[in-house]
């Protein structure tokens, strides 16, 4: 690659990098959509609730909801 091509490539990289930095800083929605919101600390951590349910109740519920996979479910739960 000749010198002129290398300078143009480097200039394009720098301009693209600066443009990306400006866009990321200017728009909070853009950064959330690119990086997600799983670990940004904005969510209420106490909003999540976990429940312990007996395995037999879960098995009955799964059989009700997915009756066509009852045999597969029973085979998979035998090993637990």
N, C-alpha and C positions, 0 to 999 in steps of 0.2 A: 504494500500500500504506500502510495506516495505521501509526501509531506502535507500537501493541500487536503487530501482525503482524511488524513489523521486529524488535522486541525478541525475540519468540518464535523467529524464524528465526535470529537471531544466537546466542541461548542454545542452540538445538538444534545449531548448528554447533560451538560451543565444547564442549558436552558430548560430541558425537560425536568431535571431535578428541582430547579427553582420553581417552575410552574406547579409541580406536584406539591411542593412544600407550601406554596401560597394557597392552593386549593384545599389542602388538608387543614390548614390553620383557619381558613375563612368559613368553613362549613362544618358544623358539628354533626349534621346528619350524614355527611359523606364519610367522616371518620368512623361513625357508629356502624354504617352499613359495610364498610370495608373490614373493620376489625371486630365487629360484634359487640355485644354488651355483657358477655358472661362475667368478666372480671373487672369491670370498670368501677365498681363500688357504688353505682347510682341506684341499684335495686335495693329494695327493703329485704334485708337478710332474714328478718323474723317472719316474713310472709310465707315461707315454705313450711309445710307441715308434713310430717311423716307418721304413718300409722302402722302398727303391727297387727297383722291379721293371721289367724291360724291357717296353716296350709290346706287343711280340708275345706275351709270356706272358700279359699281362692280356687281350689280345684272345682268345686261345685259351680262357682261363678263362671269360670272359663268354659265349663261344659254347657252352661246355659247360653253364653254368648256365642260360642263357636261349636255348635253341635256336630258339625261335619268332621272335626278333628279330635273327637273324643278318644279314639283308640290311640292316636299319637300322643295325646296328653297323658293318658294313663300309663303308657309305656315309658314316657320320660320321667314321670313322677315315681315310678317303682324304685328307681336307683337312688332316690333321695333318702 
